[in-house]
């Protein structure tokens, strides 16, 4: 990818997709996303939410790095490529879907042996 294309893509993500708000000094948008994720878990996966709550594991501990790096820091390249493709073609809400799926599959099934 050429340098000017990479810059255009970064600008598109930051301003049109709203990712810039995640990196502002107060990180209010990040806190909002983490709260929304917490409510999503509370409403859709109450057993996992209760398990995390019992052990005092907040979404800040596991989801903040995922959101700030768009999953690129802790996941395989193939997964990250799919996430980037979805973010470029759709809305930032796709991040919640990937987090939800990841938590459901890797934590719910393996942790509770279901």
C-alpha positions as CSV (number, residue, x, y, z in Angstrom):
1,X,0.0,0.0,0.0
2,X,1.3,3.4,-0.9
3,X,2.0,6.0,1.8
4,X,-0.8,8.3,0.6
5,X,-3.3,5.5,0.6
6,X,-2.3,4.5,4.1
7,X,-2.8,8.0,5.3
8,X,-6.2,8.3,3.6
9,X,-7.2,5.1,5.3
10,X,-6.1,6.3,8.7
11,X,-7.9,9.6,8.2
12,X,-11.0,7.7,7.2
13,X,-10.9,5.5,10.3
14,X,-10.2,8.4,12.7
15,X,-12.8,10.9,11.4
16,X,-15.5,9.0,9.4
17,X,-15.6,5.9,11.5
18,X,-15.2,7.8,14.8
19,X,-12.1,6.1,16.1
20,X,-10.4,9.4,17.0
21,X,-12.8,9.8,19.9
22,X,-11.2,6.7,21.5
23,X,-7.8,8.4,21.8
24,X,-8.8,11.8,23.2
25,X,-7.3,12.7,26.6
26,X,-10.4,12.0,28.6
27,X,-11.1,8.7,26.7
28,X,-14.8,9.3,27.3
29,X,-15.7,7.4,24.1
30,X,-13.7,4.4,25.2
31,X,-15.4,4.5,28.6
32,X,-18.7,4.6,26.8
33,X,-17.8,1.6,24.6
34,X,-16.7,-0.3,27.7
35,X,-19.9,0.4,29.5
36,X,-22.0,-0.6,26.5
37,X,-20.0,-3.9,26.3
38,X,-20.6,-4.4,30.0
39,X,-24.4,-3.9,29.5
40,X,-24.3,-6.2,26.5
41,X,-22.8,-9.0,28.6
42,X,-25.2,-8.3,31.5
43,X,-28.2,-8.6,29.2
44,X,-27.1,-11.3,26.8
45,X,-24.6,-13.5,28.7
46,X,-25.6,-13.1,32.4
47,X,-23.7,-16.2,33.6
48,X,-20.4,-14.8,32.1
49,X,-21.2,-11.3,33.5
50,X,-21.8,-12.7,36.9
51,X,-18.6,-14.8,36.8
52,X,-16.6,-11.7,35.8
53,X,-18.3,-9.6,38.4
54,X,-17.6,-12.2,41.1
55,X,-13.9,-12.2,40.2
56,X,-13.9,-8.4,39.7
57,X,-12.9,-8.6,36.1
58,X,-14.2,-5.4,34.3
59,X,-14.3,-4.9,30.6
60,X,-11.5,-2.4,31.0
61,X,-9.1,-5.3,31.7
62,X,-9.7,-7.3,28.6
63,X,-11.6,-5.1,26.1
64,X,-9.7,-1.8,26.3
65,X,-6.7,-3.2,24.5
66,X,-8.9,-4.8,21.9
67,X,-10.7,-1.6,21.2
68,X,-7.7,0.7,21.2
69,X,-5.7,-1.5,18.8
70,X,-8.6,-2.9,16.9
71,X,-7.7,-6.4,18.0
72,X,-4.3,-6.2,16.3
73,X,-2.2,-6.5,19.5
74,X,-3.5,-9.9,20.8
75,X,-5.0,-11.8,17.9
76,X,-3.8,-13.7,14.9
77,X,-3.3,-11.7,11.7
78,X,-6.1,-13.5,9.8
79,X,-8.6,-12.5,12.5
80,X,-7.3,-8.9,12.5
81,X,-7.6,-8.7,8.7
82,X,-11.2,-9.8,8.9
83,X,-12.0,-7.2,11.6
84,X,-10.2,-4.4,9.6
85,X,-12.2,-5.4,6.5
86,X,-15.5,-5.2,8.4
87,X,-14.6,-1.9,10.0
88,X,-13.7,-0.4,6.6
89,X,-16.9,-1.6,5.0
90,X,-19.4,-1.1,7.8
91,X,-19.6,0.7,11.2
92,X,-17.6,0.6,14.4
93,X,-20.5,-1.4,16.0
94,X,-18.9,-4.5,14.3
95,X,-16.3,-4.4,17.1
96,X,-19.0,-5.2,19.6
97,X,-20.1,-8.1,17.5
98,X,-16.5,-9.5,17.4
99,X,-16.0,-9.0,21.1
100,X,-19.3,-10.7,21.9
101,X,-18.5,-13.7,19.6
102,X,-15.0,-14.0,21.1
103,X,-16.3,-13.9,24.7
104,X,-19.1,-16.4,23.9
105,X,-16.9,-18.9,22.1
106,X,-13.6,-18.8,24.0
107,X,-14.8,-18.0,27.5
108,X,-18.3,-19.4,27.8
109,X,-17.8,-22.7,26.0
110,X,-14.3,-23.5,27.3
111,X,-14.5,-22.0,30.8
112,X,-17.8,-23.6,31.6
113,X,-17.2,-26.8,29.6
114,X,-20.5,-26.5,27.7
